[in-house]
């Protein structure tokens, strides 16, 4: 956590961000509808066309272009672990 030294004036224990991460995962899972979760997973697998189907102009959005470029820079075998983790989080 030393890499974050000086970024805030409020001190925090190491457990605080870990608890927030756990809560965020739980809330995301609870509020994420199956269709949305499946779309996120298919997008991260590299099937952006399926994810963007029916959304006119979506592929031209800066965030979508950035995410596609980011995913294209990662070999498919390295994408497997984060996709599996996303599936695990969304299935809880």
C-alpha positions as CSV (number, residue, x, y, z in Angstrom):
1,X,0.0,0.0,0.0
2,X,3.1,2.3,0.1
3,X,2.6,3.1,-3.6
4,X,-0.5,5.1,-2.6
5,X,1.3,7.1,0.1
6,X,0.5,10.8,0.0
7,X,-2.6,10.4,-2.2
8,X,-5.0,11.2,0.6
9,X,-4.9,13.0,3.9
10,X,-7.1,10.3,5.5
11,X,-5.4,7.2,6.7
12,X,-6.9,3.8,6.0
13,X,-6.2,0.3,7.0
14,X,-5.4,-2.3,4.4
15,X,-8.7,-4.0,5.4
16,X,-10.9,-1.1,4.4
17,X,-10.3,-1.3,0.6
18,X,-10.5,-5.1,0.8
19,X,-13.9,-4.8,2.5
20,X,-15.1,-2.3,-0.1
21,X,-14.0,-4.6,-2.9
22,X,-15.9,-7.5,-1.3
23,X,-19.0,-5.3,-0.8
24,X,-18.8,-4.0,-4.4
25,X,-18.6,-7.5,-5.8
26,X,-21.5,-8.6,-3.7
27,X,-23.6,-5.6,-4.8
28,X,-22.7,-5.9,-8.4
29,X,-23.7,-9.5,-8.4
30,X,-27.0,-8.8,-6.6
31,X,-27.9,-6.0,-9.0
32,X,-26.5,-7.4,-12.3
33,X,-29.2,-9.0,-14.3
34,X,-28.3,-12.2,-16.1
35,X,-28.5,-10.6,-19.5
36,X,-26.2,-7.8,-18.5
37,X,-23.7,-10.3,-16.9
38,X,-23.8,-12.4,-20.0
39,X,-23.1,-9.4,-22.2
40,X,-20.1,-8.4,-20.1
41,X,-18.7,-11.9,-20.2
42,X,-19.2,-12.2,-24.0
43,X,-17.6,-8.7,-24.5
44,X,-14.6,-9.8,-22.4
45,X,-14.3,-13.0,-24.3
46,X,-13.9,-10.9,-27.5
47,X,-17.4,-11.3,-28.9
48,X,-18.1,-7.5,-28.9
49,X,-20.5,-7.9,-31.9
50,X,-22.9,-9.9,-29.8
51,X,-22.7,-7.4,-27.0
52,X,-23.3,-4.4,-29.2
53,X,-26.1,-5.9,-31.3
54,X,-29.2,-3.8,-31.4
55,X,-27.4,-0.7,-30.0
56,X,-27.0,1.8,-33.0
57,X,-23.7,3.6,-32.9
58,X,-22.4,1.8,-29.8
59,X,-19.2,0.5,-31.5
60,X,-18.2,4.1,-32.1
61,X,-18.4,5.2,-28.5
62,X,-15.0,6.1,-27.1
63,X,-15.3,3.7,-24.1
64,X,-16.2,0.8,-26.4
65,X,-13.3,1.6,-28.8
66,X,-10.9,1.8,-25.8
67,X,-12.2,-1.5,-24.3
68,X,-11.9,-3.3,-27.7
69,X,-8.3,-2.0,-28.2
70,X,-7.4,-3.0,-24.6
71,X,-8.9,-6.5,-25.2
72,X,-7.2,-6.8,-28.6
73,X,-3.8,-6.2,-27.0
74,X,-4.2,-9.2,-24.6
75,X,-3.7,-12.7,-26.0
76,X,-6.8,-14.9,-25.7
77,X,-5.2,-17.3,-23.3
78,X,-4.4,-14.4,-20.9
79,X,-8.1,-13.3,-21.0
80,X,-9.3,-16.6,-19.8
81,X,-8.5,-16.0,-16.1
82,X,-10.2,-12.6,-15.8
83,X,-13.3,-13.9,-17.7
84,X,-13.5,-16.9,-15.3
85,X,-13.2,-14.5,-12.4
86,X,-16.0,-12.3,-13.8
87,X,-18.2,-15.4,-14.3
88,X,-17.5,-16.4,-10.7
89,X,-18.4,-13.0,-9.3
90,X,-21.6,-12.7,-11.3
91,X,-22.7,-16.2,-10.5
92,X,-22.8,-15.5,-6.7
